[in-house]
Amino acid sequence: MISACSNLPNAGPTRDAVIEQANKDGQARFQVVEINNKVVETLLGRPTEGFHSRFGHYGRPPPPTIHIGDTVVVSIWEAGGSNLFAESLPDHGVSGGSRGVTLPEQIVASDGAISVPFVGRVRIEGHMVVQVQREIQRNLEGKAMQPQIIVSVPKSVFNTVTVSGEVVNGARVSLSPKGDRLMDMIAAAGGARSAVYETFVKLSRGGVTMTIPMQTLVDDPTENIYAWPGDVLTLERVPQSFEAFGATGKNTQITFDSQSLTLIQALAKSSGLLDERADPAGVFLFRMEPAPVVRALTPSSAPEGANMQVPIVYHLDLSDANSYFLAERFPVEDNDVLYVANARTNALQKFFQLLGTLTTPVITGIVVKNSAP
C-alpha cells in the first residue's frame, strides 16, 4: 500500500525529495541553504549599487555654459555721445544719455559662434554668460563709448534633462544655475503616475545606464544626486511579483504591494499553509543568486564566475517556532518561487480516499442486497 502511494498524483516533491534532488546523477543541480540568522544577515547586509556609487563622483553639476543650438540674446549699452548704437534705451534706471540696442535672438551656429555688429563672429561655445559678456565688451572697446554688455540665454538645448517613460509626461526640463536634483526633474515633468513601490528610475549619463527603484530615490537622500546636462531619466512601471505553489491556500502569481516583502508576508499573501496537506518543515524558496552572494553564503562551494547566476533553494522549517522570527526578516525578491511541500502522510490519505471511492459502491450494493426482503 505504501509503495502504491508514490504513484498517486501530487502537487510537487516532498521535503526530502527536494533536498535529495539537489544532486542527481553525480551532478550538483542546485544548492539547498538552510535559513538561519547568518543567512538572513548576509542577505540583508549585501551591498547594493545605486546612483550615488555609480555617478556620485560628479558632485555638483557644472556651471551652465552656452552650446551649439542655444538661443542667445545680446544687449549693448554705451555712454551718451556715441553714434555706434543710436537707439535710445527705455527708462529702466539707466542714466540719461545712455544709448543701446538689443540684438535679435540668435541661435549658436555649428561653428559655435554668433554675430555682433562691429565685432563680427564671436565664438561662445563652451563659455559661461559672464565670459561672453566680457569678450564682447573687450572687442567693442575703442569702438563704442564705455560699452556695457548683458547676455541672456532664453532657451538652451544643452543644459536640459530629458524625462520620459510610460508613467510620466515626457518633457525636456531646463536646469537652473543653482543645480537641480533628479527628483526635481521628475517633479518638473509632472511626477510619476504609478505607485512609488512599482516604479523604477533609469538614469543614462555619459554612456552608462543604471536603474534603481524610485522608492530608494525617495527614501535615501544620497541617491537623489544632481542632474547633469544631457541626462536622460526614464520612469518605468515594473510590478514585482512572486509565485506560490504546493500546499498553500493560493497557487498563483502574487504582486507586491510595497517596496519590500518578507517571507512571512509572502506566506500570508498566499493564504498560508493548508492544514490537511502541508508539511510545515518543507517550506522552500527558489531563487537565482549572483555568484558573490553564493560565496558569502556557502564559501566552501562557491562558484568561480563573478557574473554567474546560481540556483539556490532556501529551506525553512516552520515546525520550529524560532523560524517565524527568521521568516519575518527574510527578504523575498521579484520572480522568487515559494513552494510548500505536501506532508508524506498526505499520499497515504489520498490512497485511502481513492480506495474508498472504489469500494463504497460495492459495499453499498451488498448492504442493499442484504437488506432486501
Buried (B, 14 or more C-beta within 10 A) or exposed (E): EEEEBEEBEBBBBBBEEBBEEEEEEEEEEBBBBEBEEEBBEBBEEBEEEBBBEBBEEBEEBBEBBBBBBBBBBBBBBBBEEBEBBEEBBEEEEBEEEBBBBBBEEBEBEEEBBBEBBEBEEBEBBEBBBEBBBBBBBEBBEEEBBBBBBBBEBEBBBBBBBBBBBEBBEEBEBBBEEEBBBBBBBBBBBEEBEBBBBBBBBBBBBEEEEBEBBBBBBBEEEEBBBBBBBBBEBBBBBEBBBBBBBBBBBEBEEBEBEEBEBBBBBBBEBBBBBBEEBBBBBBBBBBBEBBBBBBBBBBEEEBBEEEEEBBBBBBBBBBEEEEBEEBBEBBBBBEEBBBBBBBBBEBBBBBBEEBEEEEEEEEEEEEEEEEEEE
